[in-house]
Amino acid sequence: MPISVEDRIEGICRRLGIDDWRFVEIESKRRVVPEELEELRKFLFKKKRVKLEKASFFFDQFLDTPKMDLLRLGASLRLRYKKEGSCVYLQYKGPGFRKDGLLYRSEFSTERLRNVLMEESHHDIVHFSDASVSRILALHAPPAMARAMRRHLGAPALARISAGPILCAYQKEKFLVEYGPVFLEPSLDRVFAFHIGRKGPHPLSTFCEYENEVKALGGSLEAKLERIEDLIEFDGALSREFDIPPEPLDKYHRCASFFLPGG
């Protein structure tokens, strides 16, 4: 007997450990050889129905416990700085799973943060001074975000989040492929990652990445699931023209896995 859409949605949320389907992200991630980035960009501009949505520059500060508990659990937490650092948001992505080459995971963001002050420790690793993650969640996060983080990470780990030694700067070009109220959002990223060590920031990695996410007005997961094949078909056309193998790691794990034993 075929699985109903309702049962499929319930199963996805259960696997992700969340209560609200509006916070499910479905995307593909692929590596891009830097020398092919410009050709891939030109190819996207020539494809039918594809238009450039925006180009932007911003950076993330990835937060974790001193023992990198979030990294080990497959989650990521970041302060995202937009508009030259004047707009700051706390964003969380929970542990996910892969199916048909796509990554399913939960994605949450607070409202714009105000009066979040930080200071550097004697090791030049950024620490919070007047605001803890727990306090930010209590004051600024949607309830679904706070519940998911407590469920995924546990209260003890949340209390230990205090440092952000990984910084990533992005040059992102975001495109749009419309299918009525549902759309694909392919993007090209050039990422510059730094580790904040005892003597200041050290270049960690520079890489290029292609992402494609299916989105829907109102966040309808049912509508997203109906367009999964379009995402797979779109990426398939690109992979026939370019060497863009699947990327199994998100940006935080790609940059920080080096610091785990055996990394």
C-alpha positions as CSV (number, residue, x, y, z in Angstrom):
1,M,0.0,0.0,0.0
2,P,1.5,3.4,-1.0
3,I,2.6,5.7,1.8
4,S,0.3,8.8,2.0
5,V,1.8,12.3,1.9
6,E,0.7,12.8,5.5
7,D,2.5,9.7,6.7
8,R,5.6,10.6,4.7
9,I,5.7,14.1,6.3
10,E,5.2,12.6,9.7
11,G,8.0,10.2,9.1
12,I,10.4,12.9,8.0
13,C,9.7,15.1,11.1
14,R,10.0,12.0,13.4
15,R,13.4,11.2,11.9
16,L,14.6,14.8,12.2
17,G,13.3,15.0,15.8
18,I,11.1,18.1,15.2
19,D,7.4,18.8,15.6
20,D,6.8,21.4,12.8
21,W,7.1,20.5,9.1
22,R,7.7,24.2,8.2
23,F,11.3,23.9,9.5
24,V,12.4,21.0,7.1
25,E,15.1,21.9,4.7
26,I,15.7,19.7,1.6
27,E,18.8,20.4,-0.5
28,S,21.6,19.0,-2.5
29,K,25.3,19.9,-2.0
30,R,28.1,19.4,-4.5
31,R,31.7,20.2,-4.7
32,V,32.9,22.6,-7.4
33,V,36.4,22.8,-8.8
34,P,37.4,26.5,-8.4
35,E,38.6,26.6,-12.1
36,E,35.1,25.6,-13.2
37,L,33.1,28.0,-11.1
38,E,32.9,30.7,-13.8
39,E,31.8,28.2,-16.5
40,L,29.2,26.7,-14.2
41,R,28.0,30.2,-13.5
42,K,27.6,31.0,-17.2
43,F,25.8,27.7,-17.7
44,L,23.3,28.6,-15.1
45,F,22.6,32.0,-16.7
46,K,21.9,30.3,-20.0
47,K,19.4,27.8,-18.7
48,K,15.8,28.4,-19.3
49,R,13.7,29.7,-16.3
50,V,16.8,30.5,-14.3
51,K,17.4,34.0,-13.1
52,L,19.8,35.6,-10.7
53,E,18.1,36.4,-7.5
54,K,20.9,38.2,-5.7
55,A,24.6,38.2,-5.0
56,S,25.8,38.8,-1.4
57,F,28.7,38.7,1.0
58,F,28.3,37.7,4.6
59,F,30.0,35.6,7.2
60,D,29.2,33.0,9.9
61,Q,30.7,32.3,13.3
62,F,30.1,28.7,14.1
63,L,29.4,28.1,17.8
64,D,30.1,24.9,19.8
65,T,31.1,23.6,23.2
66,P,34.8,23.4,24.0
67,K,34.7,19.7,23.2
68,M,32.8,20.3,20.0
69,D,29.7,18.4,21.0
70,L,27.5,19.8,18.2
71,L,30.1,18.8,15.6
72,R,30.1,15.2,17.0
73,L,26.2,15.1,17.0
74,G,26.0,16.2,13.3
75,A,24.4,19.6,14.2
76,S,25.6,23.1,13.6
77,L,24.9,26.5,15.3
78,R,26.0,29.8,13.8
79,L,25.8,33.5,14.2
80,R,25.2,34.8,10.8
81,Y,26.3,38.4,10.1
82,K,24.6,40.2,7.2
83,K,24.7,43.8,5.9
84,E,28.3,44.3,6.9
85,G,27.7,42.8,10.4
86,S,24.8,45.1,11.3
87,C,22.2,42.3,11.2
88,V,22.9,39.2,13.3
89,Y,20.9,36.0,13.6
90,L,21.4,32.8,15.5
91,Q,20.7,29.9,13.1
92,Y,20.5,26.2,14.0
93,K,20.6,23.1,11.7
94,G,19.9,19.7,13.4
95,P,21.2,16.3,12.5
96,G,19.8,15.1,9.2
97,F,19.6,12.1,6.9
98,R,20.2,11.5,3.2
99,K,17.8,10.0,0.6
100,D,18.2,9.9,-3.2
101,G,21.3,12.1,-2.9
102,L,19.4,14.9,-1.1
103,L,20.0,16.1,2.5
104,Y,17.0,16.4,4.8
105,R,17.5,18.3,8.0
106,S,15.8,20.9,10.3
107,E,16.7,24.5,9.9
108,F,15.8,27.3,12.3
109,S,16.6,31.0,12.8
110,T,16.0,33.6,15.5
111,E,14.7,37.1,14.8
112,R,17.4,39.7,14.4
113,L,19.5,39.8,17.5
114,R,20.0,43.1,19.4
115,N,22.6,43.9,22.1
116,V,24.5,40.6,21.7
117,L,28.0,41.5,23.0
118,M,31.0,39.4,22.6
119,E,34.6,39.5,23.7
120,E,37.8,37.7,22.9
121,S,39.4,35.4,25.4
122,H,43.1,35.3,26.0
123,H,43.3,32.6,23.3
124,D,41.5,35.0,20.9
125,I,38.5,32.7,20.7
126,V,35.2,34.6,20.8
127,H,33.2,34.1,23.9
128,F,29.8,35.6,24.9
129,S,29.9,38.2,27.6
130,D,26.4,39.5,28.1
131,A,24.3,36.9,26.3
132,S,24.3,33.1,26.5
133,V,22.9,30.8,23.9
134,S,20.2,29.8,26.4
135,R,19.2,33.4,26.9
136,I,19.1,34.1,23.2
137,L,16.8,31.1,22.7
138,A,14.6,32.3,25.5
139,L,14.3,35.8,24.2
140,H,14.6,35.6,20.5
141,A,14.0,32.1,19.1
142,P,10.7,30.6,17.9
143,P,9.5,27.9,20.4
144,A,10.0,25.2,17.8
145,M,13.7,26.1,17.6
146,A,14.3,26.0,21.3
147,R,12.4,22.6,21.6
148,A,14.4,21.1,18.8
149,M,17.8,22.2,20.2
150,R,16.9,20.9,23.7
151,R,15.8,17.6,22.2
152,H,18.8,17.2,19.9
153,L,21.6,18.5,22.1
154,G,20.3,18.3,25.7
155,A,20.3,21.0,28.3
156,P,23.9,20.2,29.5
157,A,25.4,20.7,26.0
158,L,23.4,23.9,25.5
159,A,24.8,25.3,28.7
160,R,28.4,24.5,27.5
161,I,28.2,26.4,24.2
162,S,30.6,29.2,24.7
163,A,33.1,29.6,21.9
164,G,33.2,30.2,18.2
165,P,36.6,29.3,16.8
166,I,35.5,28.7,13.2
167,L,34.7,31.7,11.0
168,C,33.5,31.4,7.4
169,A,33.2,34.3,4.9
170,Y,30.9,33.7,1.9
171,Q,30.6,35.1,-1.6
172,K,27.2,33.7,-2.7
173,E,25.3,34.0,-5.9
174,K,21.7,32.8,-5.5
175,F,19.5,31.9,-8.5
176,L,15.8,31.2,-8.8
177,V,13.9,28.6,-10.8
178,E,10.1,29.2,-10.3
179,Y,7.4,26.5,-10.4
180,G,4.5,28.6,-9.3
181,P,4.4,28.7,-5.4
182,V,7.3,26.3,-5.3
183,F,10.8,27.1,-6.5
184,L,14.3,25.9,-6.7
185,E,17.1,28.0,-5.3
186,P,20.4,26.9,-6.7
187,S,23.5,28.9,-5.5
188,L,27.2,29.1,-6.0
189,D,29.3,29.7,-3.0
190,R,33.0,30.6,-2.6
191,V,33.9,30.0,1.0
192,F,36.9,31.3,3.0
193,A,37.2,29.5,6.4
194,F,39.4,30.6,9.3
195,H,40.3,29.1,12.6
196,I,40.8,31.5,15.5
197,G,43.8,30.2,17.4
198,R,46.2,31.5,20.1
199,K,47.9,33.9,17.7
200,G,44.8,35.1,15.9
201,P,43.0,33.9,12.7
202,H,44.6,31.3,10.6
203,P,43.4,30.4,7.1
204,L,41.8,27.0,7.3
205,S,40.3,26.3,3.9
206,T,39.1,27.9,0.7
207,F,36.6,26.0,-1.4
208,C,33.7,26.4,-3.9
209,E,30.3,24.7,-3.5
210,Y,27.1,24.3,-5.4
211,E,23.8,24.0,-3.4
212,N,20.3,23.6,-4.6
213,E,17.2,23.8,-2.3
214,V,13.6,23.3,-3.0
215,K,11.4,25.9,-1.3
216,A,7.7,26.7,-1.1
217,L,5.7,29.8,-0.2
218,G,4.5,29.3,3.4
219,G,7.1,26.5,3.9
220,S,4.7,23.7,2.7
221,L,6.5,20.4,3.0
222,E,3.9,18.7,0.8
223,A,4.6,21.2,-2.0
224,K,8.4,20.7,-1.6
225,L,8.1,16.9,-1.8
226,E,6.1,17.3,-5.1
227,R,9.1,19.0,-6.7
228,I,11.9,16.7,-5.5
229,E,12.2,15.2,-9.0
230,D,12.6,18.7,-10.5
231,L,15.5,19.3,-8.2
232,I,17.1,16.0,-9.1
233,E,16.6,16.6,-12.8
234,F,18.0,20.1,-12.6
235,D,21.1,18.9,-10.8
236,G,21.5,16.0,-13.2
237,A,21.7,18.3,-16.2
238,L,24.5,20.2,-14.4
239,S,26.4,17.0,-13.5
240,R,26.4,15.9,-17.1
241,E,28.2,19.1,-18.0
242,F,30.5,19.5,-15.0
243,D,32.5,17.4,-12.5
244,I,30.4,18.3,-9.4
245,P,30.5,15.2,-7.1
246,P,28.1,15.1,-4.1
247,E,29.4,16.8,-1.0
248,P,28.5,14.7,2.1
249,L,29.5,17.4,4.7
250,D,27.9,20.8,5.5
251,K,30.3,23.7,5.7
252,Y,30.9,23.5,9.5
253,H,31.7,19.8,9.4
254,R,33.8,20.2,6.3
255,C,35.9,22.9,8.0
256,A,36.0,21.6,11.6
257,S,36.2,17.8,11.2
258,F,40.0,18.2,11.0
259,F,39.9,19.0,14.8
260,L,38.3,15.8,15.8
261,P,40.4,12.7,16.6
262,G,41.1,10.9,13.4
263,G,39.9,14.0,11.4
